[in-house]
């Protein structure tokens, strides 16, 4: 079995993964209590799905009782440029690194399925080996499982960190009925560093290792429906889809190399897109621009809402006309964002608000 595990890890690297480790489904016994506290405090915001099927989400061995091993895979999406370079270009939008090209769910799932098929073939026996593949598509606590398997540790920003990959990597898992020797869990290597906590524009971390999604820019620009709290809108800056601040400042990233998978390399038109062009998108234009992209999931209205907030924060009077044209938008949230943007631009012009 040790030989099969070694060949499995080697095959995973051949398939394009950067690391592969093993744990047991029951190795994350601390998750139920942490999840319950997170939900009790309401820190999940509008993500009601997090409060559903908690008996699975907190205990992977309940999700599929027959599973004996979990193969955790890491796939790097490290950018080839400074992910924060757009924040000072107020006429442009800042899109999270992971969303600047193809949807990783689609790319990674194909790779996971190929590896799973290989494992079934290599471990052929009676009874036959069974597998289930997951990539952020089921109530699976991927980050705790990743730490239990030794892929990394959950940093103070709650994301998984790896000493070789930094924190720019996706997680996928293969649950299997096959008994594989587990790897040792990873320990914490953050020390006294709090760069990620201090970098957060909205103070979304109540304490190290705790996240209040209701203040997180990634949540606000992607998951949150309707108008964003007016007190938080100025803090969004020009971030129109996601936020990389806490990830980008992590010192462990100095060891990471640019992603091997070209489908994670940024499209030229999404590196620094012009707000004036994005705000003019109708539904058809939005779908065409973001075909195959994770951004497509949030829809035109929520995306344009985000762009209007960025326009309001730009201090650029040249963008006022684009915002004014959406005052009568059929979507009430978009119309509200347009009115707010115009007011912000007017105040900035009169010296009443920061540009």
C-alpha positions in Angstrom: 0.0 0.0 0.0 2.9 2.3 0.7 4.1 1.8 -2.9 0.6 2.7 -4.2 0.6 5.9 -2.1 4.0 6.9 -3.5 2.8 6.3 -7.0 -0.4 8.2 -6.3 1.5 11.2 -5.2 3.8 11.0 -8.2 0.8 10.7 -10.5 -0.9 13.7 -8.9 2.2 15.8 -9.7 2.1 14.5 -13.2 -1.5 15.5 -13.6 -0.6 19.1 -12.6 -1.2 19.3 -8.9 1.6 20.8 -6.8 1.2 18.7 -3.7 -0.8 15.7 -2.5 -1.3 14.5 1.1 -3.5 12.0 2.9 -5.7 12.1 6.1 -8.6 10.3 7.6 -12.2 11.6 7.3 -12.4 11.8 11.1 -9.2 13.8 11.6 -11.0 17.2 12.0 -12.8 16.7 15.3 -12.5 20.4 16.2 -14.6 21.6 13.2 -18.1 21.2 14.6 -17.6 23.4 17.6 -15.9 26.1 15.5 -18.6 26.0 12.9 -21.3 26.2 15.5 -19.7 29.3 17.1 -19.3 31.0 13.7 -22.9 30.4 12.9 -24.2 31.4 16.3 -22.4 34.8 16.0 -24.0 35.3 12.6 -20.7 35.7 10.9 -21.8 33.8 7.8 -24.1 36.7 6.8 -26.4 35.8 3.9 -24.6 32.5 3.2 -27.5 30.5 4.6 -26.1 27.3 2.9 -23.4 27.3 5.6 -26.0 26.6 8.2 -27.4 23.7 6.2 -26.2 20.1 6.5 -23.9 21.1 9.3 -23.7 17.4 10.3 -21.9 16.8 7.1 -20.0 20.1 7.0 -18.5 19.5 10.4 -17.8 15.8 10.1 -16.6 14.4 6.8 -16.9 10.9 8.0 -20.6 11.4 8.3 -20.8 12.8 4.7 -19.7 9.4 3.4 -19.3 6.8 6.2 -17.7 4.2 3.9 -14.7 6.5 3.1 -11.5 5.5 4.8 -9.1 8.0 3.4 -9.1 11.6 2.0 -6.6 12.6 -0.6 -6.1 16.4 -0.4 -4.6 18.1 -3.4 -3.2 21.6 -3.8 -2.9 23.4 -7.1 -1.1 26.7 -7.3 -2.6 29.8 -8.9 0.3 32.2 -7.9 0.1 35.4 -10.0 3.0 36.6 -12.1 2.5 40.2 -10.9 1.8 42.2 -7.8 -1.9 41.4 -7.1 -2.3 44.8 -5.3 -0.9 47.0 -8.1 -4.4 48.0 -9.4 -5.6 49.4 -6.1 -4.0 52.8 -6.8 -5.5 53.0 -10.3 -8.9 54.3 -9.5 -10.2 54.4 -13.1 -9.6 50.6 -13.2 -11.2 47.7 -11.4 -9.4 45.3 -9.2 -10.4 41.6 -9.6 -9.2 38.9 -7.3 -6.3 36.9 -8.8 -8.2 33.6 -8.9 -11.0 35.1 -11.0 -8.9 36.6 -13.8 -9.3 33.6 -16.2 -11.0 30.2 -16.2 -13.2 29.0 -13.4 -10.9 26.8 -11.2 -13.9 24.5 -10.3 -14.0 23.3 -13.9 -10.3 23.1 -14.4 -9.5 21.3 -11.2 -12.4 18.9 -11.2 -11.3 17.4 -14.5 -7.9 16.8 -13.1 -9.3 15.3 -9.9 -11.5 12.9 -11.9 -8.5 11.8 -14.0 -6.5 11.0 -10.9 -9.5 9.3 -9.3 -9.9 7.0 -12.3 -6.2 6.2 -12.2 -6.5 5.2 -8.6 -9.5 2.9 -9.2 -7.5 1.2 -12.0 -4.3 0.9 -10.0 -6.1 -0.4 -6.8 -8.4 -2.9 -8.6 -9.6 -5.6 -6.3 -12.7 -7.1 -4.7 -14.6 -5.2 -3.6 -13.7 -2.5 -6.1 -12.3 0.8 -4.8 -14.9 3.6 -4.7 -14.1 7.3 -4.9 -15.9 10.7 -4.6 -14.4 13.9 -5.9 -15.0 17.4 -4.4 -13.7 20.8 -5.2 -15.7 23.4 -3.2 -18.9 21.8 -4.4 -20.1 20.0 -1.3 -20.2 20.5 2.5 -16.6 19.5 2.9 -14.3 21.4 5.4 -11.4 21.5 2.9 -9.0 23.8 4.8 -9.1 21.8 8.1 -8.7 18.6 6.1 -5.8 20.2 4.3 -4.1 20.9 7.6 -4.9 17.5 8.9 -3.3 16.0 5.8 -0.2 18.1 6.1 -0.8 20.3 3.1 -0.4 23.4 5.2 -1.8 25.3 8.2 -4.7 27.7 8.6 -3.1 31.1 9.0 -4.5 34.0 11.0 -6.5 35.0 7.9 -8.1 31.5 8.1 -6.7 30.5 4.7 -4.4 27.6 4.2 -0.7 28.3 4.1 2.1 26.2 2.6 5.8 26.9 3.2 6.5 26.2 -0.5 3.4 27.5 -2.2 2.5 30.4 0.1 -1.2 30.9 0.2 -2.0 31.0 -3.5 -3.4 27.6 -4.1 -6.7 25.8 -4.7 -7.8 22.8 -2.7 -9.5 19.7 -4.0 -10.2 16.3 -2.4 -10.8 12.7 -3.3 -12.6 10.6 -0.8 -12.0 6.9 -1.1 -12.9 3.6 0.5 -9.2 2.6 0.1 -7.0 2.5 3.2 -4.0 4.8 2.6 -1.3 5.7 5.2 -2.1 9.2 6.5 0.5 12.0 6.5 1.3 14.0 9.6 -0.7 17.2 10.1 1.0 20.5 9.6 1.8 22.8 12.5 1.4 26.6 12.6 4.3 28.6 11.2 2.8 32.2 11.4 4.6 33.1 14.7 4.0 36.7 15.8 3.3 37.9 12.2 0.0 39.7 11.8 0.5 41.2 8.3 -2.7 39.7 7.0 -4.8 41.1 9.9 -3.4 44.6 9.6 -3.9 44.6 5.8 -7.6 44.0 5.9 -9.4 47.2 4.7 -12.6 46.5 6.6 -11.2 44.9 9.8 -13.0 41.6 9.0 -10.9 39.6 11.5 -12.3 39.8 15.1 -9.3 37.8 16.2 -6.5 35.8 14.7 -8.0 32.8 13.0 -11.5 34.2 13.0 -13.3 35.8 10.1 -16.5 37.9 10.1 -17.7 37.4 6.6 -20.1 40.3 6.9 -17.2 42.7 6.8 -15.1 40.7 4.3 -14.8 42.4 0.8 -14.8 39.0 -0.9 -18.1 38.2 0.7 -19.5 41.7 0.1 -18.7 41.8 -3.6 -19.5 38.1 -4.4 -22.0 36.6 -1.9 -23.9 39.6 -0.6 -27.2 40.4 -2.3 -28.7 43.9 -2.4 -27.1 47.1 -1.3 -23.9 47.0 0.8 -23.9 48.9 4.0 -23.0 52.5 3.2 -20.4 52.6 5.9 -18.5 49.8 4.2 -18.8 51.1 0.6 -15.9 53.6 0.7 -13.7 50.8 2.1 -14.2 48.7 -1.0 -12.0 51.0 -3.0 -11.9 49.8 -6.6 -12.2 46.1 -5.6 -15.1 44.9 -7.9 -14.8 41.1 -7.4 -13.1 39.7 -4.4 -10.1 40.9 -2.4 -6.5 39.7 -2.2 -5.1 42.0 0.5 -4.7 39.5 3.3 -3.3 36.9 0.9 -0.9 39.2 -0.9 0.9 40.5 2.1 1.8 37.1 3.5 5.6 36.7 3.8 5.4 33.0 2.9 4.5 34.0 -0.7 8.2 34.8 -1.3 8.8 31.1 -1.9 5.9 30.6 -4.3 6.4 30.3 -8.1 3.9 31.4 -10.8 1.2 29.0 -11.5 2.0 26.2 -14.0 -1.6 26.0 -15.3 -2.0 28.6 -18.1 -5.8 28.7 -17.5 -5.0 30.5 -14.2 -2.8 33.1 -15.9 -4.6 36.4 -16.0 -6.4 37.4 -19.2 -5.1 40.7 -20.5 -8.5 42.3 -20.5 -9.0 41.4 -16.8 -5.7 42.5 -15.4 -6.8 46.1 -15.1 -10.2 46.6 -16.7 -11.6 50.1 -17.2 -14.5 50.9 -14.9 -16.1 53.0 -17.7 -16.4 49.9 -19.9 -17.5 47.5 -17.2 -20.3 49.7 -15.9 -21.8 49.9 -19.4 -22.3 46.1 -19.6 -25.8 44.8 -20.1 -26.8 41.2 -19.3 -25.7 39.8 -22.7 -22.4 41.7 -22.6 -21.7 40.6 -19.1 -22.3 36.9 -20.0 -20.1 37.2 -23.1 -17.2 38.9 -21.3 -17.2 36.4 -18.4 -18.0 33.2 -20.2 -16.1 30.4 -18.4 -15.2 32.7 -15.6 -16.2 32.4 -11.9 -17.4 36.0 -12.1 -20.3 34.9 -14.3 -21.9 33.4 -11.2 -22.8 36.6 -9.5 -24.7 38.0 -12.5 -24.7 41.4 -14.2 -26.6 43.4 -11.6 -24.4 42.5 -8.6 -21.3 43.0 -10.7 -22.3 46.4 -12.0 -23.3 47.4 -8.4 -19.7 46.7 -7.4 -18.4 48.7 -10.4 -20.5 51.7 -9.4 -19.2 51.6 -5.8 -15.7 51.7 -7.3 -16.7 54.6 -9.5 -18.0 56.4 -6.4 -14.6 55.8 -4.7 -12.6 56.9 -7.7 -12.9 60.6 -7.3 -12.8 60.8 -11.1 -15.5 63.2 -12.5 -15.0 61.8 -15.9 -16.9 58.7 -14.7 -20.0 60.6 -13.5 -21.8 60.3 -16.9 -21.5 56.5 -16.8 -23.0 56.4 -13.3 -25.8 58.9 -14.2 -27.0 56.7 -17.1 -27.8 54.0 -14.5 -29.9 56.1 -12.2 -33.0 54.5 -13.8 -31.7 51.0 -14.0 -34.4 48.3 -13.6 -32.5 46.8 -10.8 -33.1 48.8 -7.6 -29.7 48.0 -6.1 -27.9 49.1 -9.3 -29.9 52.4 -9.3 -29.1 52.9 -5.6 -25.4 52.3 -6.3 -25.5 54.8 -9.2 -27.0 57.5 -7.0 -24.5 56.9 -4.3 -21.6 57.0 -6.8 -22.8 60.3 -8.2 -23.1 61.8 -4.7 -19.6 60.6 -3.8 -18.2 62.1 -7.0 -19.9 65.4 -6.3 -18.7 65.5 -2.7 -15.2 64.7 -3.9 -15.3 67.5 -6.4 -16.4 69.9 -3.6 -13.7 68.7 -1.3 -16.1 67.0 1.0 -14.9 63.4 0.6 -11.6 61.6 -0.2 -11.0 60.8 -3.8 
